[in-house]
Amino acid sequence: MTSFLEGGCQCGAVRYKVAAEASSTNHCHCTMCRKTHGAMFATFAIIDRSKFSITKGEDGLKVYESTPGNTRTFCSTCGCPLMWQGSKEPNNVYYTAGTLDDGANPGHSAENIQHIWIQSKVPWFEVGDSLPKLQQE
């Protein structure tokens, strides 16, 4: 990647920059992600922490420890979820791919995008694409 991607929350109070392609992208169907995002699943791009930076509004971020050692970060003004971080992967940031400007692709390779926690998906939604589907992560 010769340049970088930018993104931010809905209201514009928080902005970030990504300086590398995502190593992978996950569509997470776990109950926690569904409830936090108010959607069928949450899409996260995974990046090395050193390649992700908040460029505006860091003081406007709120962090919620959703389970011990796992945090979800969101804009305190509009509530937009921006990232997830886990103590088992301290060098990674999972940022919400839908918050990239202009619908940019986070840069993962074609074989590194998948659905995870399929066992927790809502029963009335069928995943109809051909991406890998993992029962857990």
Salt bridges, closest charged atoms under 4 A:
ASP101 OD2 - ARG15 NH2 2.57
GLU126 OE2 - LYS121 NZ 3.75
ASP129 OD2 - HIS115 NE2 2.81
ASP129 OD1 - LYS133 NZ 3.61
